[in-house]
Amino acid sequence: MGDNIFGMDIRRFSVLFIAIIIILAFIASFANLKVPQQNSSTAQIGSGGGSSGSYSVPGPKYIYNKTVTLSPSLQDLQYVRGSYSNLPAPYYNISPEAYILFNFSKPENNMLNLLLNALEWNASIVAPGPYSALLSIASSAYINVVDYKNTTLQPFPVNANDTENYSKIEIIVKYAKNFQPPSSFQPSWSYPPSDLISVNPPVYKIINETSVKTSVNVQYNEYTYLYNKYTHNQGNVTYVYEYYAMKVWGTAYLYANNQLINSQSFATTFYWYGGEYGPNYIYGTITVPPESTQEVYGSYSISAGAGYKHYQRTVNNTTYIYYIYYPTGPYSSTTSYNFNWYEYNVTLPIKVIVYNGSDPQTLINNKIYNSRNITAYFTYTTWSSDPIANSTTIVTYDHIQIANYTIERIWHAGNIEIIPLLNTQQDWNTINYYLTFNVQDNTVQPPYWISQKMIYSKSAAISWFYLEQNATLAHTLYNYIMKTINKTDFQYWKFEYFVLASQFVMYTFNTTSSVFTNLLELESFYENWSLVTANILNLSAWPKLQYFNYQIMFFNISRIPQIYNNTIFMNITGNYEIYLVDIYNALYYSGFNKVPFGNIYYYFNPLNNETTYFYLNTTGQHIPYLHETLCFTSANYIPNIFYATFQYTAAVKTEIIAIWNGTVWVS
């Protein structure tokens, strides 16, 4: 049984070899890969295939089959991993029309989340050019599949006993053969909205006022007493000088609108020359609209005049002349004040012009506007007794529908704040509390690039349709392998995945670029790959030893089942790095009959009576490490093939990171 399985696998390998030859031949132009633009209105992929139409030698009878229908949708992007590119906003470009929005070499998130989130970016983050690239990608959801075609994949046994029954299984894949991509964006799609805002000075007027009148009532007591006295004699005349002082004490009462609100005790002394105690201010608080506590005041003064008496009298022939000095009064006076506060109505005219968007709605001061040319009036009232700043936020909302996903686009224009400033004016005993108003404009203006055009890319829609198709295929193949492979063979699951993916691209695509691009995508889901520089023997110049510089692509498929030796795959021992190999120029050298090297088995094709030989490394040497020369003998009549000498130095990077930008792979 093992021999039959192995013979069958050799036939399959010859199919895979053609895929590998195409891939390796295309590597040199890797950095400039582009998916061909479809010239016709209906796109097609390859002529189809499968082993049943490729060989005349009858294969085994398949007793199990599994049918898979590929119906690509945006949801399939959840199986694609990547991240955003680190190119600068808002263009994310490497040339005027080449935008790189995603980085597939850093699988930090799934591509569905990344795409939907990027479509919600506002106009300050992404310019129309790259946003049109995002919408072109989303247009893949609107590709109309005209008809489907089947292709058949055959799993490879991974052990000699075929315990998984892979040799008896066929996987029938129904894929979109003809499809119609959209000719433009969906009618309701647009670039995200933004707002151009202009603000005029506020208009305000007094609509109400409140007044408070204060008064003071003074009640006091007084007591006059002799402060000082002295005399002097001149003959029989005695001069007497008396000086009096007056102590005054009492309470001042402050009234506001005839309501007592405070009192204040006082005490002072006036001397014979009189004077004034005051003005003294007495303060109190009162509540005025809008329930604001304000301080008011009144004043009072206590004064005394200067009194003088002069008289004489004679006692026992002595004349006494009296000079008496004393304060007169006391006299009290008060001052009333009028306090006035005002209520203002403030109106701020705001002009908003909404650019772009599909059906934008602008929210200003809790009111929704559906127009693109908006004049809004932001109005509020405030008292000078409690001046309050007020602001309004301007936000424009918009959405587009992409398949089953609603994409919300929001432009946060910012806010506009009205700031009241107190302007107190006093006219004698009348105090007016007025307000003036300033405006603080904290809005952002639209970026200059919003007027640039959006250009639909049909090729991007097609490319991402293929990516979605590959994503769902990759996910299906992975799940199939995980459910069918034995634990003892689990180390070969990447090998099996590569086998099935390679068959699919060979059977369904008919150009070198499309085979390469789609295989690279399928491999990128679950396998690592890289490119390295190598010196390749030019077989077309044989027997002259002539080499040319080229690149070899490595796929990390971990392990190759032992039953296949090294037919198509080579294991670099030590680090288990696997790469696919072929004799590069065998396509151009008839003596090799377009075959890879490998083991000594062969396959006879009765259609053309040609024998395809597979060669084995019979040098007896170990499989080489990196830096060493791959050396093969017994390759038909060529005694030695120095296949590839790896060129590595400390200064040379051996891995090229590739980024898929929606249309091409850029490395």
Buried (B, 14 or more C-beta within 10 A) or exposed (E): EEEEBBBBBBBBBBBBBBBBBBBBBBBEEBEEBEBEEBEEEEBBBBEBBBBEEBBEEEBEEBEEEBEBEBEBBBBBBBBBBBBBBEBEEBBBBBEEEBBBBBBBBBBEBBBBEBBBEBBBBBBBBBBBBBBBBBBBBBBBBBBEBEEBBBBBBBBBBBBBEBEBEBBBBBBBBBBBBBBEBBEEBBEEBBBBBBBBBEBEEBEBEEEEBBEBBBBBBBEBEBEBEEBEEEEEEEEEEBBBBBBBBBBBBBEBBBBBEEEEBBBBEBEBBBBBEBBBBBEBBBEBEBEBEBEBEBEBBBBBBBBBBBBEEEEEEEEEEEBBBBBBBBBBBBEBBBBEBBBBBBBBBBBBBBEBBBBBBBEBBBBBBEEEBEEBEBEBEBBBBBBBBBBEBBBBBBBBBBBBEBEEBEBEBEBBBBBBBBBBEEEEEEEEBEBBBBBEBEBEEEBBEBBEBBEBEBEBBBBBBBBBBBBBBBBBBBBBBBEBBEEBBEEEBBBBBBBBBBBBBBBBBBBBBBBBBBBBBBBBBBBBBBBBBBBBBBBBBBBBEBEEEEBEEBBBBBBBBBBBBEBBBBBBBBBBEEEEBBBBBBBBBBBEBEEBEBBBBBBEBEBEBEEEEEEBBBBBBEEEEEEBEEEBEBBBBBBEEBEBBBBBBBEEEEEEEBEBEBBBBBBBBBE
